[in-house]
Amino acid sequence: MTGLPEGLLAQATREDDVDAVVALVAACEIADLGRAEVEPEDVRGDWRRPSFDLARDSIAVLAADRLVAEAEVFGGRAYGVVHPDHRRRGIGSWLLRWTETRASQAGVATLKQIVSDTDRSSVELLTRSGYEPTYTAWILRIDLEDPPDPPSLPAGILLRPFVSGRDDRDVYQLIEGAFRELSNYEPEDFDEWAAHTLRRSDFEPSLLHLAADDDDLVGAALCLELEGEGWVEHLAIRRSHRRRGIGRALLRHAFAEFHRRGRRTCGLSTNSESGALTLYESAGMRVASSYTAYVKDLRA
């Protein structure tokens, strides 16, 4: 592929580029959102997925020795960023063509990209390139200055800790089963899922909170302690036990644990297909930022 501005070099992203990629993404998030959301383990976790080959599924754009743009393809999902100082030079368009070419080579029929609604240049590029908006995603947060109210559980439901090595696959099956109900979700096998959850270096078993009905696992809140805040990575309730207050109870339990650890904010991400926005808002969370998923049929 040709078309990069003069003086720029494209090559596969390397393992030792992780700090540069994190810094690049952070610079873009600060420009678009006003704060950096990325964590190093977010990047490493994606790269650990068994189906992802860094040499094949990524591309880095360098100006001299400085990383100024990067893109990755994960099956039917693509991700690309261009440093704010290098935008509107055609680099984003080049990355988009590269992701579509790589996805097509892998046999992907439809390609999805999720971008911040405040990143107008990316929104314009995707729209101009034939991508259609589908669903909305949000990041929500709650302040935890005061200790949260204790959780209120329905009769017969108990909260219990996660036991590493015993509960791993049961938690995966619960979360995967709940998320497979969403039309936008790309199924993952256990190793794919664990690469960016249980096998993160910052994963703590004590922050995976479970709800049980007798011996049956019916709910899970997989949480992370990030720099500056708590984070609910996954919240899932078995279909047969929904609308009974178990999700709200797990949230409050997670909030209380983060408050005990000294965290004074907690965040999570959800989307319009999950139908969970009302639950989170009723628990006191507020929308901090919004994103839109854009999809293109590569066969057209």
ROLUM-595561 format. One record per residue (C-alpha): residue number from 0; chain; z, y, x. Coordinates in nm, 4 decimals, always signed. Layout:
<nodes>
num,chaine,up,north,east
NUM,A,Z,Y,X $
...
</nodes>
This chain:
<nodes>
num,chaine,up,north,east
0,A,+0.0000,+0.0000,+0.0000 $
1,A,-0.0788,+0.3530,+0.1118 $
2,A,+0.0144,+0.6937,-0.0216 $
3,A,+0.3417,+0.7876,+0.1482 $
4,A,+0.3595,+1.1426,+0.2845 $
5,A,+0.2789,+1.1821,+0.6529 $
6,A,+0.5680,+1.1051,+0.8851 $
7,A,+0.7340,+0.8478,+0.6607 $
8,A,+0.7629,+0.4773,+0.7371 $
9,A,+0.8206,+0.1935,+0.4879 $
10,A,+0.9852,-0.1343,+0.5816 $
11,A,+1.2076,-0.3960,+0.4222 $
12,A,+1.5693,-0.2959,+0.3855 $
13,A,+1.7950,-0.4705,+0.6380 $
14,A,+2.1462,-0.6102,+0.6111 $
15,A,+2.2806,-0.3439,+0.8456 $
16,A,+2.1337,-0.0692,+0.6231 $
17,A,+2.4094,-0.1175,+0.3646 $
18,A,+2.6074,+0.1946,+0.4639 $
19,A,+2.2911,+0.4053,+0.4662 $
20,A,+2.1910,+0.2733,+0.1221 $
21,A,+2.5373,+0.3521,-0.0179 $
22,A,+2.5204,+0.7044,+0.1272 $
23,A,+2.1708,+0.7526,-0.0185 $
24,A,+2.2728,+0.6362,-0.3656 $
25,A,+2.5874,+0.8518,-0.3510 $
26,A,+2.3833,+1.1609,-0.2623 $
27,A,+2.1548,+1.0955,-0.5596 $
28,A,+2.4481,+1.0398,-0.7970 $
29,A,+2.6187,+1.3593,-0.6851 $
30,A,+2.2957,+1.5519,-0.7459 $
31,A,+2.2310,+1.3914,-1.0858 $
32,A,+2.5812,+1.3221,-1.2200 $
33,A,+2.8108,+1.5520,-1.0269 $
34,A,+3.0009,+1.2599,-0.8697 $
35,A,+2.9310,+0.9429,-0.6741 $
36,A,+2.9766,+0.6180,-0.8685 $
37,A,+2.8452,+0.3649,-0.6161 $
38,A,+3.0761,+0.1312,-0.4247 $
39,A,+2.9704,-0.0607,-0.1118 $
40,A,+3.0488,-0.3894,-0.2868 $
41,A,+2.8072,-0.2954,-0.5666 $
42,A,+2.5271,-0.3060,-0.3113 $
43,A,+2.6539,-0.6079,-0.1196 $
44,A,+2.7127,-0.7989,-0.4437 $
45,A,+2.3540,-0.7462,-0.5543 $
46,A,+2.2247,-0.8539,-0.2146 $
47,A,+2.4348,-1.1725,-0.2297 $
48,A,+2.2582,-1.2981,-0.5423 $
49,A,+2.0903,-1.6307,-0.4555 $
50,A,+1.7663,-1.5237,-0.6246 $
51,A,+1.7425,-1.1996,-0.4237 $
52,A,+1.5664,-1.1941,-0.0878 $
53,A,+1.6296,-0.8639,+0.0916 $
54,A,+1.3235,-0.8996,+0.3127 $
55,A,+1.0985,-0.9708,+0.0143 $
56,A,+1.2540,-0.7792,-0.2743 $
57,A,+1.3458,-0.4458,-0.1157 $
58,A,+1.1764,-0.1549,+0.0568 $
59,A,+1.3214,+0.1303,+0.2610 $
60,A,+1.1487,+0.4608,+0.3348 $
61,A,+1.2464,+0.6292,+0.6611 $
62,A,+1.1934,+0.9788,+0.7986 $
63,A,+1.2422,+0.9236,+1.1712 $
64,A,+1.5584,+0.7086,+1.1670 $
65,A,+1.6975,+0.8484,+0.8418 $
66,A,+1.6830,+0.6518,+0.5164 $
67,A,+1.5393,+0.8862,+0.2521 $
68,A,+1.4438,+0.6428,-0.0255 $
69,A,+1.4940,+0.2801,-0.1206 $
70,A,+1.3957,+0.0385,-0.3982 $
71,A,+1.4841,-0.3158,-0.5005 $
72,A,+1.3539,-0.5666,-0.7558 $
73,A,+1.5799,-0.8205,-0.9260 $
74,A,+1.3639,-1.0380,-1.1477 $
75,A,+1.2705,-0.8160,-1.4409 $
76,A,+1.4779,-0.5183,-1.3272 $
77,A,+1.3877,-0.2585,-1.0661 $
78,A,+1.5905,+0.0142,-0.9029 $
79,A,+1.4762,+0.3016,-0.6860 $
80,A,+1.6262,+0.6212,-0.5434 $
81,A,+1.4904,+0.9168,-0.3483 $
82,A,+1.7202,+1.1551,-0.1629 $
83,A,+1.7379,+1.4931,-0.3413 $
84,A,+1.6020,+1.6691,-0.0305 $
85,A,+1.2854,+1.4561,-0.0428 $
86,A,+1.2008,+1.4556,-0.4122 $
87,A,+0.8701,+1.5781,-0.5573 $
88,A,+0.6779,+1.4623,-0.2504 $
89,A,+0.5263,+1.1558,-0.4158 $
90,A,+0.7827,+0.9116,-0.2742 $
91,A,+0.9132,+0.8166,-0.6183 $
92,A,+0.5615,+0.7382,-0.7399 $
93,A,+0.5026,+0.5244,-0.4313 $
94,A,+0.8274,+0.3335,-0.4887 $
95,A,+0.7390,+0.2779,-0.8522 $
96,A,+0.4025,+0.1261,-0.7584 $
97,A,+0.5744,-0.0936,-0.5001 $
98,A,+0.8284,-0.2259,-0.7533 $
99,A,+0.5539,-0.3025,-1.0047 $
100,A,+0.3467,-0.4819,-0.7412 $
101,A,+0.6447,-0.6870,-0.6235 $
102,A,+0.7460,-0.7742,-0.9807 $
103,A,+0.3910,-0.8787,-1.0677 $
104,A,+0.3763,-1.1002,-0.7591 $
105,A,+0.6940,-1.2697,-0.8833 $
106,A,+0.5373,-1.3337,-1.2242 $
107,A,+0.7397,-1.0714,-1.4127 $
108,A,+0.5774,-0.9702,-1.7416 $
109,A,+0.7934,-0.6705,-1.8327 $
110,A,+0.9802,-0.4515,-1.5862 $
111,A,+1.2917,-0.2485,-1.6665 $
112,A,+1.4387,+0.0530,-1.4924 $
113,A,+1.7586,+0.2327,-1.5967 $
114,A,+1.7901,+0.5988,-1.5008 $
115,A,+2.0365,+0.8769,-1.5668 $
116,A,+1.9387,+1.1088,-1.8509 $
117,A,+2.0098,+1.4013,-1.6175 $
118,A,+1.7541,+1.2770,-1.3611 $
119,A,+1.4636,+1.4548,-1.5230 $
120,A,+1.2160,+1.3850,-1.2408 $
121,A,+1.2640,+1.0072,-1.2787 $
122,A,+1.2443,+1.0291,-1.6580 $
123,A,+0.9176,+1.2222,-1.6325 $
124,A,+0.7758,+0.9781,-1.3757 $
125,A,+0.8566,+0.6705,-1.5822 $
126,A,+0.7239,+0.8234,-1.9036 $
127,A,+0.4054,+0.9366,-1.7318 $
128,A,+0.3608,+0.5876,-1.5839 $
129,A,+0.3670,+0.4070,-1.9182 $
130,A,+0.7341,+0.3132,-1.9498 $
131,A,+0.8912,+0.3216,-2.2965 $
132,A,+1.2576,+0.4042,-2.3663 $
133,A,+1.4548,+0.1177,-2.5181 $
134,A,+1.8349,+0.1310,-2.5229 $
135,A,+2.0999,+0.3803,-2.4117 $
136,A,+2.3807,+0.3011,-2.1689 $
137,A,+2.6986,+0.4995,-2.1138 $
138,A,+2.9787,+0.5296,-1.8624 $
139,A,+3.3091,+0.5995,-2.0365 $
140,A,+3.6442,+0.7042,-1.8914 $
141,A,+4.0023,+0.7500,-2.0002 $
142,A,+4.2834,+0.9504,-1.8419 $
143,A,+4.5975,+0.7496,-1.7732 $
144,A,+4.8505,+1.0224,-1.7011 $
145,A,+5.0997,+0.8649,-1.9424 $
146,A,+5.1754,+0.4930,-1.9655 $
147,A,+4.9416,+0.3364,-2.2263 $
148,A,+5.0800,+0.1908,-2.5467 $
149,A,+5.1596,-0.1802,-2.5101 $
150,A,+4.8905,-0.4157,-2.6443 $
151,A,+4.9252,-0.5496,-2.9965 $
152,A,+4.7988,-0.9063,-3.0242 $
153,A,+4.7053,-1.1012,-3.3376 $
154,A,+4.9178,-1.4038,-3.4237 $
155,A,+4.8515,-1.7051,-3.2028 $
156,A,+4.6820,-1.5091,-2.9214 $
157,A,+4.8466,-1.4819,-2.5819 $
158,A,+4.7478,-1.2934,-2.2684 $
159,A,+4.7616,-1.4948,-1.9481 $
160,A,+4.6593,-1.4526,-1.5856 $
161,A,+4.3431,-1.5915,-1.4314 $
162,A,+4.3874,-1.8976,-1.2098 $
163,A,+4.1301,-1.8967,-0.9318 $
164,A,+3.9560,-2.2312,-0.8885 $
165,A,+4.0524,-2.3475,-1.2368 $
166,A,+3.9261,-2.0755,-1.4717 $
167,A,+3.6149,-1.9628,-1.2808 $
168,A,+3.3494,-2.1397,-1.4846 $
169,A,+3.5297,-2.0988,-1.8165 $
170,A,+3.5371,-1.7224,-1.7616 $
171,A,+3.1699,-1.7267,-1.6630 $
172,A,+3.0740,-1.9225,-1.9754 $
173,A,+3.2705,-1.6856,-2.1984 $
174,A,+3.1207,-1.3689,-2.0488 $
175,A,+2.7709,-1.5115,-2.0135 $
176,A,+2.7809,-1.6442,-2.3704 $
177,A,+2.8794,-1.3040,-2.5079 $
178,A,+2.6195,-1.1133,-2.3072 $
179,A,+2.3389,-1.3558,-2.3911 $
180,A,+2.3605,-1.2225,-2.7481 $
181,A,+2.2132,-0.8923,-2.6238 $
182,A,+1.8349,-0.8766,-2.6261 $
183,A,+1.8274,-0.6733,-2.3030 $
184,A,+2.0447,-0.9157,-2.1039 $
185,A,+1.8906,-1.1229,-1.8255 $
186,A,+2.0707,-1.4613,-1.8107 $
187,A,+2.2405,-1.5566,-1.4843 $
188,A,+2.3567,-1.8924,-1.3585 $
189,A,+2.7100,-1.9211,-1.2232 $
190,A,+2.6244,-1.8481,-0.8599 $
191,A,+2.4184,-1.5392,-0.9528 $
192,A,+2.7042,-1.4067,-1.1661 $
193,A,+2.9783,-1.4896,-0.9177 $
194,A,+2.7933,-1.3141,-0.6348 $
195,A,+2.8688,-0.9734,-0.7873 $
196,A,+3.1991,-1.0581,-0.9595 $
197,A,+3.4367,-1.3257,-0.8298 $
198,A,+3.2858,-1.3212,-0.4792 $
199,A,+3.3121,-0.9465,-0.4264 $
200,A,+3.5381,-0.8682,-0.1330 $
201,A,+3.7369,-0.6297,-0.3552 $
202,A,+3.7881,-0.8788,-0.6397 $
203,A,+4.1550,-0.9440,-0.7170 $
204,A,+4.2410,-1.2450,-0.9371 $
205,A,+4.5381,-1.0503,-1.0782 $
206,A,+4.2940,-0.8000,-1.2308 $
207,A,+4.1122,-1.0628,-1.4364 $
208,A,+4.3030,-1.0640,-1.7660 $
209,A,+4.2527,-1.3492,-2.0128 $
210,A,+4.3263,-1.3991,-2.3829 $
211,A,+4.3875,-1.7516,-2.5087 $
212,A,+4.4197,-1.9200,-2.8475 $
213,A,+4.6392,-2.2149,-2.7566 $
214,A,+4.4464,-2.3652,-2.4638 $
215,A,+4.1113,-2.2103,-2.5585 $
216,A,+3.9894,-1.9074,-2.3647 $
217,A,+3.8723,-1.6474,-2.6188 $
218,A,+3.8680,-1.3183,-2.4273 $
219,A,+3.8384,-1.1796,-2.0754 $
220,A,+3.8623,-0.8397,-1.9083 $
221,A,+3.7336,-0.8581,-1.5510 $
222,A,+3.8583,-0.5462,-1.3740 $
223,A,+3.8244,-0.3909,-1.0292 $
224,A,+4.0357,-0.1396,-0.8415 $
225,A,+3.7859,+0.1074,-0.7025 $
226,A,+3.8274,+0.4127,-0.4854 $
227,A,+4.0080,+0.6615,-0.7074 $
228,A,+4.0025,+0.4740,-1.0382 $
229,A,+4.0302,+0.1468,-1.2234 $
230,A,+3.7149,-0.0129,-1.3569 $
231,A,+3.6538,-0.2663,-1.6347 $
232,A,+3.3511,-0.4565,-1.5079 $
233,A,+3.3258,-0.6971,-1.8025 $
234,A,+3.4991,-0.7210,-2.1386 $
235,A,+3.3990,-1.0175,-2.3545 $
236,A,+3.5398,-1.1786,-2.6678 $
237,A,+3.4262,-1.5101,-2.8117 $
238,A,+3.2234,-1.4506,-3.1293 $
239,A,+3.4654,-1.6546,-3.3442 $
240,A,+3.7564,-1.4280,-3.2447 $
241,A,+3.6013,-1.0826,-3.2729 $
242,A,+3.7233,-0.8004,-3.4982 $
243,A,+4.0827,-0.9172,-3.4622 $
244,A,+4.1975,-0.6579,-3.2090 $
245,A,+4.1763,-0.8841,-2.9034 $
246,A,+3.9322,-0.6552,-2.7192 $
247,A,+4.1533,-0.3498,-2.7756 $
248,A,+4.4590,-0.5479,-2.6627 $
249,A,+4.2865,-0.6549,-2.3395 $
250,A,+4.1820,-0.2946,-2.2765 $
251,A,+4.5352,-0.1647,-2.3212 $
252,A,+4.6683,-0.4405,-2.0975 $
253,A,+4.4145,-0.3438,-1.8299 $
254,A,+4.4986,+0.0267,-1.8662 $
255,A,+4.8695,-0.0490,-1.8291 $
256,A,+4.8108,-0.2502,-1.5117 $
257,A,+4.6010,+0.0274,-1.3586 $
258,A,+4.8674,+0.2838,-1.4503 $
259,A,+5.1311,+0.0640,-1.2861 $
260,A,+4.9169,+0.0600,-0.9716 $
261,A,+4.8987,+0.4391,-0.9696 $
262,A,+4.5463,+0.4779,-1.1040 $
263,A,+4.5183,+0.7725,-1.3386 $
264,A,+4.1666,+0.7150,-1.4681 $
265,A,+3.9796,+0.4045,-1.5797 $
266,A,+3.6086,+0.3629,-1.6473 $
267,A,+3.3574,+0.1115,-1.7802 $
268,A,+2.9938,+0.0849,-1.8800 $
269,A,+2.8436,-0.0256,-2.2108 $
270,A,+2.5160,+0.0135,-2.3960 $
271,A,+2.3852,+0.0750,-2.7458 $
272,A,+2.2948,-0.2915,-2.8024 $
273,A,+2.6513,-0.4143,-2.7490 $
274,A,+2.7904,-0.2209,-3.0470 $
275,A,+3.1118,-0.1658,-2.8491 $
276,A,+3.1020,+0.2136,-2.8131 $
277,A,+3.3238,+0.2655,-3.1193 $
278,A,+3.5824,+0.0211,-2.9824 $
279,A,+3.6064,+0.2055,-2.6524 $
280,A,+3.6223,+0.5467,-2.8154 $
281,A,+3.8946,+0.4244,-3.0522 $
282,A,+4.0910,+0.3170,-2.7441 $
283,A,+4.0821,+0.6762,-2.6177 $
284,A,+3.7801,+0.6569,-2.3850 $
285,A,+3.5174,+0.9304,-2.3699 $
286,A,+3.1513,+0.9298,-2.2673 $
287,A,+3.1168,+1.0707,-1.9153 $
288,A,+2.7440,+1.0103,-1.8575 $
289,A,+2.4451,+0.8495,-2.0274 $
290,A,+2.1433,+0.6510,-1.9124 $
291,A,+1.8261,+0.5178,-2.0716 $
292,A,+1.6531,+0.1881,-2.0029 $
293,A,+1.2755,+0.2172,-1.9727 $
294,A,+1.0465,-0.0867,-1.9972 $
295,A,+0.6807,-0.1409,-1.9091 $
296,A,+0.4541,-0.4354,-1.9878 $
297,A,+0.2901,-0.5128,-1.6531 $
298,A,+0.0217,-0.7223,-1.8237 $
299,A,-0.1257,-0.4244,-2.0083 $
</nodes>
